[in-house]
Every structure is written in structure tokens, then in C-alpha cells.
Amino acid sequence: MRNSKEQEGTIRNNKEQQGTERNSKEEMIERSRKKSSTVLVHYVRFYETDPATPNSNSSYLQLCYLECLGVLSVMVHIKDVQIHIHSNFPRYIPYDSCRNLTGNWSAIQMVDRARITQVGGKSVQFIHHSADMAKLEVLYEYGGIVMDFDVYVLKGEKRLQTLFARYECVISQEFPTMMNAGFSACRRGSTWPLDLLQAYRTDFRPQDWLYNSGTVPFRQYSENAKYRRSVFVDQTIANNPNGKAKYLMQARNNVIDWKAKLGYHSFIDDCAFDRTAANATKSSFGYLLRYILAKSLKPEFSSQLDAAKESGILLP
């Protein structure tokens, strides 16, 4: 493995290749960081082709209802937050579909980021591999939180501040020998994402869906005493190690104390799921969604039930 200086040189070379628009992007995010209390939350949204072209299915390319609720959960649970969506087509706004929800959608900023299509001499075929590498670049360059759109934030900045007072990074575990790339948080300049990026260059497996994003991070954590001291592994966001927690959350009439979690990764990719379904779902996941909706409408309410009654969102 190359030393840190050589790795940092590679990062700088990659940044130079992304064009002059990058300067304005860095200035924008730097302004957000100057407020020490501001939490940076990053998403990555890549497209195969320009979504603004006439032949594009714009409704499909927009955020689905559940994805909108994921972003909304950030707005209601992190008071001082700056949200950035990194995209290879930053002029296309994917959250227009969310504007009927009560939230500060105008505060979201689109950020230009080139999609990686070659790494370690190999072609990057799956767009999610490009996104996973982009998440690591963002963590190293700017710090903050990187999330998938199907992750719901619950504890907010107080819990993160507590963890960051002791740890350099916070990552999530999905299975006993696999991490999850859906939620990660790091201080700016952390070597954790830098070393994972290096693993993509030296040991990228383009046909393996989760090797570089799940297996390699687990191995890096398990085999490196430095990271066992400086990285906190959360076992409640993506899944409990028994492999059943995400399904229990969604089981009908099952009750899980989700409010004790830092966040929840649902793994649900269902664009047919809408407001009616959110109101009707009788599970801990359904309660979670209605809680987010209620807080977005009346965040000053101390009671979930009072907020739900006031807004007309009914709890089963």
C-alpha cells in the first residue's frame, strides 16, 4: 500500500481533472464549514445519461416519496445542517418531487462531481460502485455525513457530536463480517476513507456487488488497531449483526424502539410507496415515517401523538 503522501497526491490529481467548476464548489462547502456548528450531509446521485434530455423519464429520475422522507429526516433531526447532493449532472434538480412536503428544500445545493468510470485499470460497470467511491472522496475532502436516500436520521447532531468527541469516524455494520456504505461520517481529512479508496485502486472487484463497500471496510477495521480505536461501528443503523433487524422493523404490528437508533437504513426501493402507504403501514417502520412527517409539520411539539393529531396524520 502506498504511503499517505502518495495517496494524497492521487486525490489532488483527481480533483484537478474535474474542471474549473470545482473551485466554486469548494468555496460553497467551505462557507458552510466556517460555521462550526453546521453539519454537512452529503448524498450522491449519478446518472448514466443527462436526465434533462427530452428522452429521459424525468419522473423516474426524481426522488421517490420514501427518498424524500429520508432527506426530510435530516432536516427535522439536525437543526443546523447543510445538505449537498453530488451529481455528474448538477443542473438537474432531483428533489422537485419532494417540494409538496414541509421542509427547507431551497437550502439543498447541487454539487458537481465527475463519475469515476475507471479504477485500478478496470472499468466501473455499476453506477453504485461509482457512487460508493464518490462517498469516500467526499468524506476525505469535506468531512461530515454521507448517506443513501433510504437512510433515515433519528438522533441528530447531539449524538454525532458525542461520538465525534471520541472517534474520527462513525460507520455502520450490516452483517457480522460486512460493513454498510449507506451511512458513514468522518472528520475532514480522516485516513479511513483514504485507505478504502486505495483498496479500490489495488483490489477492485467490479463484479462483486459488496466486496469493496462491505467486506474490505470490515477487514480494514478488524485488522488495524488504529481504526479499532478511532472508528466507531454502529450496529443499529443498517442492521443488527443477526441479520434480522431490518425485517423486524418492517413486520406488520411489530414494535421496535427505533427512536433509540442514530438512524435507520430501510433498504426499501419502492417508488410506488406514497403518503397513503405511509399512513396505512402498521409496523415500526410506518410509525417512523409518520413521526418524521409529524415533526416536519410541527417540530416544536414534544409529543409525537400531539403532532400527528394536529397535522391529521393518524397513528394506528
C-alpha positions as CSV (number, residue, x, y, z in Angstrom):
1,M,0.0,0.0,0.0
2,R,1.3,3.4,-0.9
3,N,2.0,5.8,1.9
4,S,-0.3,8.7,2.8
5,K,1.6,11.3,0.9
6,E,1.3,9.3,-2.3
7,Q,-2.4,8.7,-1.8
8,E,-3.0,12.4,-1.1
9,G,-1.2,13.2,-4.4
10,T,-3.5,10.9,-6.2
11,I,-6.5,12.7,-4.7
12,R,-5.2,16.0,-5.7
13,N,-4.7,14.8,-9.3
14,N,-8.2,13.5,-9.4
15,K,-9.5,16.9,-8.2
16,E,-7.6,18.7,-11.0
17,Q,-9.3,16.6,-13.6
18,Q,-12.8,17.6,-12.5
19,G,-12.7,21.0,-14.1
20,T,-12.8,24.7,-13.1
21,E,-16.3,24.4,-11.7
22,R,-14.8,22.6,-8.7
23,N,-13.3,25.8,-7.3
24,S,-16.8,27.3,-6.8
25,K,-18.0,24.0,-5.3
26,E,-15.1,24.1,-2.7
27,E,-15.8,27.7,-1.9
28,M,-19.5,26.9,-1.4
29,I,-18.8,24.0,1.0
30,E,-16.1,25.9,2.8
31,R,-18.6,28.7,3.6
32,S,-20.9,26.0,5.2
33,R,-18.0,24.6,7.2
34,K,-17.0,28.0,8.6
35,K,-20.0,27.8,10.9
36,S,-18.5,25.3,13.4
37,S,-21.9,24.0,14.4
38,T,-23.1,23.3,10.9
39,V,-23.3,19.6,10.0
40,L,-22.6,18.8,6.4
41,V,-24.7,16.0,5.0
42,H,-23.9,14.6,1.5
43,Y,-25.8,12.5,-1.0
44,V,-24.5,11.1,-4.3
45,R,-26.8,10.9,-7.3
46,F,-25.2,9.7,-10.6
47,Y,-26.9,9.2,-13.9
48,E,-25.9,7.2,-16.9
49,T,-27.0,9.9,-19.3
50,D,-28.2,13.5,-18.9
51,P,-31.5,13.4,-17.1
52,A,-32.5,16.7,-18.6
53,T,-32.7,15.5,-22.2
54,P,-36.1,15.2,-23.8
55,N,-35.9,11.4,-24.0
56,S,-35.3,11.0,-20.2
57,N,-38.0,9.6,-17.9
58,S,-37.9,12.6,-15.6
59,S,-40.5,11.1,-13.1
60,Y,-38.3,8.0,-12.7
61,L,-35.2,10.1,-12.2
62,Q,-36.8,12.2,-9.5
63,L,-36.5,11.2,-5.8
64,C,-39.2,8.8,-4.8
65,Y,-41.5,9.6,-1.8
66,L,-39.5,7.4,0.6
67,E,-36.3,9.0,-0.6
68,C,-37.8,12.4,0.1
69,L,-38.7,11.3,3.6
70,G,-35.0,10.3,4.0
71,V,-33.9,13.8,3.2
72,L,-36.7,15.3,5.3
73,S,-35.5,13.2,8.3
74,V,-32.2,15.1,8.1
75,M,-33.9,18.4,8.1
76,V,-36.0,17.7,11.1
77,H,-33.4,16.0,13.3
78,I,-30.3,18.1,12.5
79,K,-31.1,21.7,13.3
80,D,-28.0,23.3,11.8
81,V,-27.5,21.3,8.6
82,Q,-26.2,22.0,5.1
83,I,-27.3,19.3,2.5
84,H,-25.4,18.7,-0.7
85,I,-26.3,16.4,-3.5
86,H,-23.2,15.5,-5.5
87,S,-24.1,14.7,-9.1
88,N,-22.5,14.3,-12.5
89,F,-25.4,16.4,-13.9
90,P,-25.7,19.0,-11.2
91,R,-28.1,21.3,-13.2
92,Y,-30.8,18.6,-12.9
93,I,-32.8,19.0,-9.7
94,P,-33.9,15.6,-8.5
95,Y,-35.8,16.8,-5.4
96,D,-38.6,18.8,-7.2
97,S,-40.8,15.8,-6.4
98,C,-40.3,16.5,-2.6
99,R,-41.5,20.1,-2.6
100,N,-45.0,19.1,-1.5
101,L,-43.5,18.0,1.8
102,T,-42.9,20.6,4.5
103,G,-39.2,21.2,4.5
104,N,-36.5,23.7,3.6
105,W,-35.9,22.3,0.1
106,S,-34.4,25.5,-1.2
107,A,-31.5,25.1,1.2
108,I,-30.2,22.0,-0.7
109,Q,-27.3,22.6,-3.0
110,M,-26.4,20.6,-6.0
111,V,-22.6,20.0,-6.3
112,D,-20.8,18.9,-9.5
113,R,-18.8,15.7,-9.2
114,A,-17.5,13.6,-12.0
115,R,-18.5,9.9,-12.1
116,I,-15.5,7.5,-11.8
117,T,-15.6,5.1,-14.7
118,Q,-12.1,3.6,-14.4
119,V,-10.2,2.5,-11.3
120,G,-7.1,0.4,-11.0
121,G,-7.1,-0.2,-14.8
122,K,-10.6,-1.8,-14.6
123,S,-13.9,-0.5,-15.9
124,V,-16.5,0.6,-13.3
125,Q,-19.7,-1.0,-14.7
126,F,-22.1,-0.5,-11.9
127,I,-23.1,3.1,-11.1
128,H,-23.4,2.3,-7.4
129,H,-19.7,1.4,-7.3
130,S,-19.0,4.9,-8.7
131,A,-21.3,6.4,-6.0
132,D,-19.5,4.4,-3.3
133,M,-16.1,5.8,-4.3
134,A,-17.6,9.3,-4.6
135,K,-18.8,9.0,-1.0
136,L,-15.3,8.2,0.2
137,E,-13.9,11.2,-1.7
138,V,-16.5,13.5,-0.2
139,L,-15.7,12.2,3.3
140,Y,-12.0,12.8,2.9
141,E,-12.2,16.2,1.2
142,Y,-15.0,17.8,3.2
143,G,-16.0,15.7,6.2
144,G,-19.5,15.3,7.5
145,I,-22.0,12.6,6.8
146,V,-22.6,10.6,3.6
147,M,-25.9,8.8,3.3
148,D,-28.0,6.9,0.9
149,F,-31.5,8.2,0.3
150,D,-33.1,5.3,2.1
151,V,-31.5,6.1,5.4
152,Y,-33.5,8.0,8.0
153,V,-31.7,10.1,10.6
154,L,-33.2,9.9,14.1
155,K,-30.8,11.1,16.8
156,G,-29.4,14.1,15.0
157,E,-26.4,16.2,15.8
158,K,-26.2,15.7,19.6
159,R,-25.5,12.0,19.2
160,L,-22.9,12.7,16.4
161,Q,-21.2,15.4,18.5
162,T,-20.8,12.9,21.3
163,L,-19.3,10.3,19.0
164,F,-17.0,12.8,17.2
165,A,-15.7,13.9,20.6
166,R,-14.1,10.5,20.9
167,Y,-13.9,9.0,17.4
168,E,-12.6,10.1,14.0
169,C,-15.3,8.3,12.0
170,V,-18.7,6.6,12.5
171,I,-19.6,3.7,10.2
172,S,-22.4,1.2,10.1
173,Q,-22.3,-2.6,10.1
174,E,-24.8,-4.7,8.1
175,F,-23.7,-8.3,8.7
176,P,-21.2,-9.9,11.1
177,T,-18.3,-9.7,8.5
178,M,-19.5,-6.8,6.4
179,M,-19.9,-3.0,6.8
180,N,-22.5,-0.9,5.0
181,A,-21.8,2.1,2.8
182,G,-25.3,3.6,3.3
183,F,-24.2,5.7,6.3
184,S,-20.7,7.0,7.2
185,A,-19.5,10.1,9.0
186,C,-15.9,11.3,9.3
187,R,-13.9,14.3,10.3
188,R,-12.4,16.1,7.3
189,G,-9.1,14.6,6.3
190,S,-9.6,11.3,8.0
191,T,-7.4,8.5,6.7
192,W,-10.2,5.9,6.9
193,P,-11.9,6.8,3.6
194,L,-8.5,7.5,2.0
195,D,-7.3,3.9,2.7
196,L,-10.6,2.5,1.4
197,L,-10.1,4.5,-1.8
198,Q,-6.7,3.0,-2.2
199,A,-8.2,-0.5,-1.9
200,Y,-10.4,0.3,-4.9
201,R,-7.2,1.1,-6.9
202,T,-5.4,-2.1,-5.8
203,D,-8.2,-4.6,-5.3
204,F,-11.3,-3.6,-7.1
205,R,-13.7,-6.4,-7.9
206,P,-16.2,-5.0,-10.5
207,Q,-18.5,-8.0,-10.5
208,D,-18.8,-8.2,-6.7
209,W,-21.7,-6.0,-5.5
210,L,-20.5,-5.5,-1.9
211,Y,-16.8,-6.6,-1.8
212,N,-15.2,-3.1,-1.8
213,S,-18.0,-1.3,0.1
214,G,-18.7,-4.0,2.7
215,T,-16.0,-6.7,3.0
216,V,-13.0,-4.5,2.6
217,P,-14.1,-1.9,5.3
218,F,-14.8,-4.8,7.7
219,R,-11.3,-6.2,7.1
220,Q,-9.7,-2.8,7.3
221,Y,-11.3,-2.2,10.7
222,S,-10.7,-5.7,12.1
223,E,-7.0,-5.9,11.1
224,N,-6.0,-2.4,12.0
225,A,-5.6,-1.5,15.7
226,K,-5.6,2.2,14.8
227,Y,-9.0,2.0,13.3
228,R,-10.4,-0.1,16.1
229,R,-9.5,2.8,18.4
230,S,-10.5,5.7,16.1
231,V,-13.6,4.4,14.3
232,F,-17.0,3.7,15.9
233,V,-19.0,0.9,14.4
234,D,-22.8,1.4,14.8
235,Q,-24.7,-1.9,14.7
236,T,-28.2,-0.5,14.7
237,I,-28.4,1.8,11.6
238,A,-28.1,-0.8,8.8
239,N,-28.8,-3.9,10.6
240,N,-28.1,-5.8,13.8
241,P,-25.4,-8.5,13.3
242,N,-28.0,-11.2,13.5
243,G,-29.2,-10.2,10.0
244,K,-32.9,-9.8,11.0
245,A,-33.3,-6.3,12.4
246,K,-34.3,-4.6,9.1
247,Y,-37.0,-7.1,8.5
248,L,-38.3,-6.9,12.1
249,M,-38.7,-3.2,11.7
250,Q,-41.0,-3.7,8.7
251,A,-43.0,-6.6,10.1
252,R,-46.7,-5.9,10.5
253,N,-47.7,-4.9,14.0
254,N,-44.1,-5.5,15.3
255,V,-42.8,-2.9,17.7
256,I,-39.1,-1.9,17.7
257,D,-37.7,1.0,19.7
258,W,-36.4,2.8,16.6
259,K,-36.0,6.2,18.5
260,A,-33.0,4.7,20.3
261,K,-31.2,4.5,17.0
262,L,-28.9,7.0,15.4
263,G,-30.6,6.3,12.1
264,Y,-32.3,3.5,10.2
265,H,-31.4,2.1,6.8
266,S,-34.6,0.6,5.4
267,F,-33.2,-0.9,2.1
268,I,-36.7,-0.2,0.6
269,D,-36.5,0.8,-3.0
270,D,-40.2,1.2,-3.8
271,C,-41.3,4.2,-5.8
272,A,-44.9,3.1,-5.6
273,F,-44.8,3.7,-1.9
274,D,-46.7,7.0,-1.2
275,R,-48.3,9.1,1.5
276,T,-51.3,6.8,1.7
277,A,-49.0,3.8,2.2
278,A,-47.0,5.7,4.9
279,N,-50.3,6.4,6.8
280,A,-51.5,2.9,6.5
281,T,-48.4,0.8,7.3
282,K,-48.8,-0.8,10.6
283,S,-45.2,-1.6,11.6
284,S,-42.4,0.2,13.4
285,F,-41.3,1.4,10.0
286,G,-44.7,3.0,9.5
287,Y,-44.5,4.7,12.9
288,L,-41.1,6.0,12.0
289,L,-42.3,7.6,8.7
290,R,-45.3,9.2,10.4
291,Y,-43.0,10.5,13.2
292,I,-40.8,12.2,10.6
293,L,-43.9,13.7,8.8
294,A,-45.3,15.0,12.1
295,K,-42.1,16.6,13.2
296,S,-41.7,18.3,9.8
297,L,-45.1,19.9,10.2
298,K,-44.8,20.9,13.8
299,P,-41.2,20.4,15.0
300,E,-41.9,22.3,18.3
301,F,-44.3,19.6,19.5
302,S,-42.8,17.5,22.3
303,S,-45.3,14.6,21.7
304,Q,-45.4,12.6,18.5
305,L,-49.1,11.9,19.1
306,D,-50.0,15.6,19.6
307,A,-48.1,16.4,16.4
308,A,-49.8,13.7,14.5
309,K,-53.3,14.7,15.7
310,E,-52.6,18.4,14.9
311,S,-51.4,17.6,11.3
312,G,-54.0,15.0,10.6
313,I,-51.5,12.2,10.4
314,L,-53.2,9.2,12.2
315,L,-51.3,6.7,14.2
316,P,-52.7,3.2,14.2
